[in-house]
Amino acid sequence: EILCHALGFESKRCIIVDTVSEALQAVGSATWAAVVYDGSGAQLDALEDALQLVKLFASMAPAAPRLLIVTSGSQPPDLTLEQHDPEHAGLWGLARSARFEFPTIEIVCVDVCKLERLAMEGGVQSRSSPPDAIWSETDVALREESVLAARLVRSQVAPERPLRLDMSSRGSLTNLRLTPQTNRQRNLADSEVEVRVAAVGLNFRDVLNIMGLYPGDPGDPGSDCSGTVINCGAGGCVESSFSCADRVFGVVPGCLCMYRITRQQFLVPRPEAWSAEAAAVLPVIYTTVDL
């Protein structure tokens, strides 16, 4: 009933059940516009219950109702100790994987503020009707009167000096911050070149690195990139396979910055027909297949 108020559904038009088995029975016996799953139980139990619902809906597709998985404080933008509780963030990962595996079923993740939920449990009335985003978005955060949806937009930062994506500590992607790049190495070895980074391709190793899950010390995140050669080693570009202004792509460890030095053997010329972005996602694939 708390979730009915939180999402704006009328209680009289809802059936509230306590267990997944009851929900499975109710879904199979009538036609519903949506099924709301309260993901506030024990972490592993919540994942198991949500998985059962996903399997049922997959078997009913494309006639399955919309599945709303509701968490409380598991998502940004409220990254504070009082409001953020990432314990059930795994439900969002499950939902995103399920969308790829079962594209015919509709799964929506809804996160309500942790403090708002406590207020609801105290009898505070929430929305009078469901927000439109529940029917048009896949990931939604409800914050007081606001309905937030994730968007990837171009940064408005206009760099006036070299920058790097600094990782203050491992454990969360939100620890990445743009900071001035002040540690540029000026003296290059004969086999090295300096690259002005144009695009970076992130892979699973980088995610493990940032999250602190990679064994040993993986160094700075970032390895696959494309860019332009701006400086050659001590022997000059005559001793190098490249010349200044050459467009290249390859493996450049720690390339989440504007300028980075790497061994020339780790780079190859970028074909004219390839964009910098397209080339940046190929180094690991390229070296795996070519070598």
N, C-alpha and C positions, 0 to 999 in steps of 0.2 A: 504493500500500500504506500510505503514511503516513496518508492520509485515511481509509482503512478503519479504522485503529486510532483515529484522532481521533474518528470518528463512531460507533464501536462496531460496525461491520459485520465479520463473519467473512471473512477473506481467501479462504477456500476456497469461499465462496459468491459471490465477486465475480469479474468479468473486468476486468482492468486493461489499458487501451489507451493508446497514446502520442499519437495524433492524433485530430482530430475526425472525419476520414473513416472511421477504424476504428470509432469510436464509432457513427457513423451506420449502418454496416454491421451492427454487433452489435445495435443496438436494433431494426433491421428484421428480424433473423433469429431472435429469441427474445422471450419475455415476461419483463419485469423489473419489480420493484416500484419501483425508483428508479434514476436515473442521476446520478452525482456528477461534477460538473465542477470541476476544479481551476483556479481563476482566478488563478494566481500567475505566469503568463507575462507577456510584454510587454503593455503596457496596451492598445494598439489591436488586437493579435492576440487578446487575451483577449475583447475585446468582439465581434470578428468571429466567433470560434469560438462564443461563447455565442449570438449571433444565429442562426447556422446551426442550433444545437440547438433553439432556440425555434421556428424555422420548421418543422423536422422534426416536433416535438411537436405543433405546431398542425395539421399535415396528418394526424396520427394521432388527434387528439382525436375522441371522448372516451376512447379506449383507450390513450392515451399514458401511460407511467410517470411518476412524480413526478420532476421535475428539481431537483436540489440544486446550487446554485451556491455554491461555497465560496471565501471570501476569508480573508486573514490580517491581522488588525489594521486593517481598513479602517473599522471602526465603533466608536462609543463602547461601553462607558464608559471605555476606556483611552486617554484623550487625553494621552499623554506621548510625547516624542520616541522613547523606547525601544520603545514598544509600539504606537504609532499610525502607520499607513502608508496614507494615503488614496488611493494611486495607483489602486487597483482599486474604489473606491467607486462608480464609474460602472456596474459590473455590477449593483449594487443598483437603480440608476435604470432600467437596461434591464429588469430583472425586474419592477419595479413598473409600467412602461409596458406590458409584455407581458401582465401580468395583466388590465389593463383591455381590451386589444385582443383577448385570447384567454382569456376567463373559464373555458373548459372545460378548460384545462390547469393542472396544479398546479406552481407554481414556488416553491421555498423557498430563501431566502438564508441561509447559515450562515457566521458569522464566528468564526474561532478566534484566540486571542491570538497575537500575533506571536512572543512569547517561548516560548509553548507549542509553536508549530510548530518552532522551532529545537530544542527538547528532543525532539520527536517524531523529527526527522531524526537525532537522536543515539541513537535506539533506545528511547526511553521509551514504554512501553505506556500507552494512554489508557483509554477506556471499554470495558467488557465487553459493552455492548449499546447500540443507538441510543437516545438520549433520546426520550421520548414527544413532545416539542415538535416534532421533525422531521416528525411525521405530523399535527400539529394546528395549527401556526403557519406563518406565511409568512416572518417575519424572526426569526432566532435568533442569539444570541451565546453561544458556549461559553467559559466562563472557569473553568479548573481544574475543580472539582466542580459549579460552578453552571451552570445553563442559563437564560439571560436572554431575555425577549421584551419587545418595546416595548409600553408602555401609556400612554395619555393620561389623566392623572388631575388632579383639581382641586388646585390649590396649597393647602398648609396654612398659608401665610403669612397672618397676620391683620394687615392694615395699620392702623397707629395714626396715620399721618400721610400726606400726599400722596406718591405714588410715581410714578416714571417708569421705563420700560424703556430703560435706557441702553446705547448702543453704544460700547464703548471703542475699537474700531477695526473697519474693514470687512474682509471676507474670510471670515467664518464666522458661522453662526447662533448658535454657542455663545458668541459675544462679547456677546450680549445679557444684561444683568443688571439686576435690580430695584435702584434706588437712590432715595434721597429726592429729591422734586421741590422744589428750593429756589429756582428761578428764575421763580416765577410773576410775570407782568407785571400790575401793579395799574392802570395808567392805560390806558384803552381809548379808541380813536378813536370818532367818532360812528357810523361804519358797522360797528363791531365788537361782538361779544358773546363772553362767556366761557362755555364749556360744561363741565359735569361729565360726563366721558366714562363711558358705561355699557358700550359694546361697540365693538370695533374689527374691521373687515374687512380682512384682509391680501390683497393681490393680487400679481401677478407683478412689478410695479414695485418693491414693497417688498423682495422677495427679491433682485432685481438690485441694489438700493440697498445692502442689508446685505452682500451678497457682493462689493461693489466692482466690479460689472460694468456699472453704469449710466453712460452718457456724461455728462461734465460733473459738476457738483455737484448732486445731487438733494435736498439738504437732509436733515433728519431723516426717518427712515422713518415710515410711517403717513399715511393721508389719509382713508380712508373710516371713518366712525364714526357712532354715535348717542349721544345723551345728553340732558342737561337744561340749559337756559339758567339760569345763576345770576347773571349780571351783564351789564349793557348799557353802551354807550358813553357818552361824555361828555355827550351829550344826554339820557341816561336812556332807559328803556324806552318813553317817550312818542315819542321819535324813531326807535325801532326797530320792525321788523316783528314782533318777538317781545316777550314779557314773561317775567319771571323765573318759573321753574318750568315753562315750556313744554317739552314733549318734542319733540326735533328729530332729524333725521339729515341727513347731507350730507358735504361735503368739508372736513376740518379738518386741514391739513398739520401733520405732526409730532405726531399724536394718540396716540402710545404712552405716555400719561401720564394722570393723574387729571383734570387741569384743562388746558384749552387754549383759546386765543383764535383766532377766525376771523372773517372778514367775514360779516355776516348774509345777504348775497346768496348765500353758498355753502350755506345751510341751508334746509330746508323742514320743515313740521310732520310729525311722525310719526303716522300713523293709529292710532287706538285699538286696532285689531285686530292690529297688528303688534307683535311682541316687539322688544326692543332688539337682540337678536342678528340677527333677520331683517332689520331695517332697515340694520344696519351693513354688510351685504354688497351693498347695492343702489346706493350713490351713483354709481359709475362707470357701471354699466348704466343707471341712471336718467337721468344727464346725457347719455349717448350717445344714448339713444332720444328723450328729451324735447327736447334742443337740436339 
